[in-house]
């Protein structure tokens, strides 16, 4: 499949060297994703380009793992008009991802077009709801969640 930038999309190959580089860039220990014995399932997550569900307890490092993978992808990204879309459930997760990526040169590339990092709610607002409402002729500049919430609370009996 060829797109407007003329390049066929190829999933990047992630190597052990890339993983060590990401650890360094994110100021993590050199063996952060290798464990004491060198056998850590996080390596497989970082190297995989398949869909993966990472389930672990709070504070276990899921977001750090995601940020490391995003840093690696950003370093290898060759497309000007195609981006990576990262959707989180909460603003807290979005903020953590943006903060950790924003502390790296390569990560800052993911914080602007053509990439998107935000909440599912923000994505729906920006790319589905607002364009649809504008197509119907509504002059909407933004959706103010706080105002909306206050109006809803005030309308309750």
VENBELLIN-V156180 format. One record per residue. PHI is phi as a letter, one per 30 degrees, with the letter a starting at -180 (* if undefined). PSI is psi in degrees with one decimal (999 if undefined). BURIAL is I if it has 24 or more other ideal C-beta (glycine too) atoms within 12 Angstrom, else O. Layout:
((PHI PSI BURIAL) (PHI PSI BURIAL))
//
This chain:
((* 121.3 O) (c 135.5 O) (c -173.1 O) (d -22.5 O) (d 1.0 O) (i 1.7 O) (c 137.1 O) (d 135.2 O) (d 132.5 O) (b 130.0 O) (d 133.2 O) (d 152.0 O) (c 125.7 O) (c 125.8 I) (c 170.4 O) (d -35.9 O) (d -41.0 O) (d -41.1 I) (d -43.0 I) (d -38.9 I) (d -47.3 I) (d -40.9 I) (e -43.1 I) (d -47.3 O) (d -34.6 I) (c 10.2 I) (h 40.8 O) (c 160.8 I) (e 150.3 O) (e -34.0 O) (c 26.3 O) (e -33.7 I) (c 22.3 I) (b -16.0 O) (i 173.1 O) (d -32.7 O) (c 2.5 O) (i -0.7 O) (c 96.2 O) (b 128.2 O) (d -15.1 O) (d -25.2 I) (e -43.6 I) (d -38.4 O) (d -45.1 I) (d -33.6 I) (d -21.1 I) (d 141.8 O) (c 14.4 O) (c 169.8 O) (d 131.8 O) (b 138.7 O) (c 116.0 O) (c 112.4 O) (c 124.6 O) (a 165.6 O) (d 159.2 O) (e 140.0 O) (i 7.2 O) (d -10.8 O) (j 16.5 I) (d -44.2 O) (d -39.3 I) (d -40.7 I) (d -44.6 I) (d -44.5 I) (d -39.0 I) (d -43.8 I) (d -41.1 I) (d -38.9 I) (d -42.5 I) (d -45.2 I) (d -40.4 I) (d -41.4 I) (d -33.0 I) (c -1.2 I) (d 128.6 I) (c 5.5 O) (c 126.4 I) (d -31.5 O) (c 6.6 O) (b 140.1 O) (b 177.6 I) (c 133.4 I) (c 119.0 O) (c 117.0 I) (c 128.9 O) (c 165.5 I) (d -26.5 O) (b 155.0 O) (d -31.7 O) (d -44.6 O) (d -43.2 I) (e -46.1 I) (d -41.8 O) (d -43.3 I) (d -47.5 I) (d -40.9 I) (d -47.8 O) (d -40.5 I) (d -36.8 I) (d -16.9 I) (d 1.1 O) (b 145.7 I) (d -48.7 O) (d -35.3 I) (d -32.7 I) (d -25.0 O) (d -32.1 I) (d -8.0 I) (c 10.2 I) (b 173.7 O) (e 139.2 O) (c 12.4 O) (d 160.6 I) (b 125.8 I) (b 119.2 I) (a -171.0 I) (d 161.8 I) (e -43.0 O) (d -46.1 O) (d -38.0 I) (d -47.2 O) (d -44.1 O) (e -51.8 O) (d -38.4 O) (c -11.8 O) (b -60.5 O) (d -53.5 O) (d -46.5 O) (d -38.7 O) (d -46.8 O) (d -41.0 O) (d -34.9 O) (d -21.6 O) (d 0.4 O) (j 1.5 O) (d 134.2 O) (c 82.2 O) (c 128.5 O) (c -33.9 O) (a 164.9 O) (c 121.8 O) (c 101.2 O) (d -39.7 O) (d -43.5 O) (d -43.6 O) (d -46.1 O) (d -43.4 O) (d -43.9 O) (d -39.9 O) (d -45.2 O) (d -41.8 O) (d -22.6 O) (d -9.2 O) (d 142.1 O) (d 999 O))
//
